[in-house]
Amino acid sequence: MEVDQNPAAKEPRRTVLVVDDNRQLIEFLTDALEELGNFAVVTATSGAQGLERYHDVRPDCVVVDVRMPGIDGYQFVRALRGDPDSSSTSLIILSALAQDKEQVAGLLAGADLYLIKPIDPLELIKAIQSVLQQSDAIRHQRQQALVGDSSLTW
């Protein structure tokens, strides 16, 4: 009897949009997500290009950096969350900005997760799989909890 080495291969491929101005990181993440995570990957090197690609492709999940020229990651996330056509898309911020206030700002903008660079590709794959399973109700509850949390300091 043969053992299936890649059970994810039987599931339909999900599409991930990676938006980052670091081309080397994009290449690294694309290879990892396609080979290890069985995702179809679309890329963009700016927030504006990312929004265009989003509307062309309608990915299942977006991984976006914060610091980019023009439209930054927070603006990008707010733009998608503010549009009824994209408001339920899974969104992950992946940034080198590791301060608590940056993470809170990302979550308040509407990101499902805020992850810190550098990241192990397997950790990113697990994070993507996790946010893809979240419902809109869970996403809304998390946002409400963040807004109502009086312990957050700026």
N, C-alpha and C positions, 0 to 999 in steps of 0.2 A: 504494500500500500504506500502510495506517495503522499508525503506531507506537503501541504501548501505553505511555501516559505513567505508568501506575501498576500495575506488575506485582504489587505486594502486594495489590491489590484482588481478585485471583483466588484468593488463599489465604483459608482460613476466618479470620474475625476472632477474634483472641485477646482474652481479657478481662484487664484490669489493674485491680487495686484500689489506689487511692491513699489513704493514711492520713496526714493532716496536720491540725493544728489551725488552720492559716492558710487561711481560706476563699478569699482572693484567689489564693494559690498553687495551691490545688486547681482553681479555675476556669481558671487559665492552663494548668496541666498537662493538664487534661481536654481543653480545646480543641486543644492541640498534639498530644496522643496520638491523639485521634480523627481529626483532619484530616490530620496529617502521617504518623502511624504506622498508621492504619487499625485502631486498637484500640477495643474497646468498654470504656468506663471506668466503674467503680463507685467511689464515694467514701465516706469516713468522716472525721469530725473528731475522733475520739479512738481510743485503742487498744482500749477495750472495744467501741465501736461497730464498729471495724475487725474484731475477732474475730467479732462477730455477722454482719457482712456477708460475711466470708470463708466462714462456714459456710452462709450462704444462697445464695451465688453460685458458690463454688468457682472463683475466678479462676485463670488460668494463671500470673500474676505479681503480686506485691505490691510497691509502692513505699511505704516507711514512713519517717516522720520519727522522730527520737530523742526530742526534748523535747516531751512532750505530757502533759496532766494525767492522773492515774490511771496507767494502764498505759503505760509508755514504750516506745519502739521496740525496745529490747533485750529487754524482757519479752515484747513482741509476737512477735518473731522466735523466741525460745526456746519460746514456747507453740506456735507452728506446727511448729517442728522436733521438739518433743517428742511430737507427736501423729502416730501412724502414718498417719492419713488425710490429713495436710497436710505431712508431712515432706519430700516431694519437690517442693513448690511452689517456684518461683523467687522469691527474696526480694532486694530491693535496699533498702538504707538510703540515704536522701537527707537529709542534715543539714548545718546550718551549723557543727557542731562539727568542726573541721578538724585537731585535734591527732592525732598518731600513735596515742596511747593510746586515743582514742575510736574510731578506725578499727579498731584491733586488737580492741577490745571488741566492736564490731559484727560483725566477721568471726568471732570466737570464739563469739558468740551463735548464729551460723549463717547470717548473711547471705551471699549469693553475691557481692555487690559493696557497697562503701561509697562513695557519691558525695557530693561537696561542693556545697552551695548557694552562690551561685546556679549554675544549670546551663543550658546551651544545650539547648533541647528536642530538637534532633537528636541530641545526645550521649546524652540519656536514652533516646531511641528505639533507638539503636544498642546501648546497654547492655541494654535489655529484650530485644531480639532475640538478643543474645549469651547471656544467662542462660537464655532459653527453649530454647536448643540444648544446654545442658549436661545431661549424664546424671547420675543419682544416683551412679554410680561416680566420676565426676570430682569431684562435690561432696564425696563422702566422702574422697577422696584429699586434696583441698585442706584439709579440716578436720583431717585427721590431720597434715598437714604443719605447719599452724599450731600445733597442740597440741605438736608435737615440736620446734618452733623455739626453741632456747635463746638466740637473739640478741634475742628480744623483751624489752623492758624496760618495767617498770611504774613 
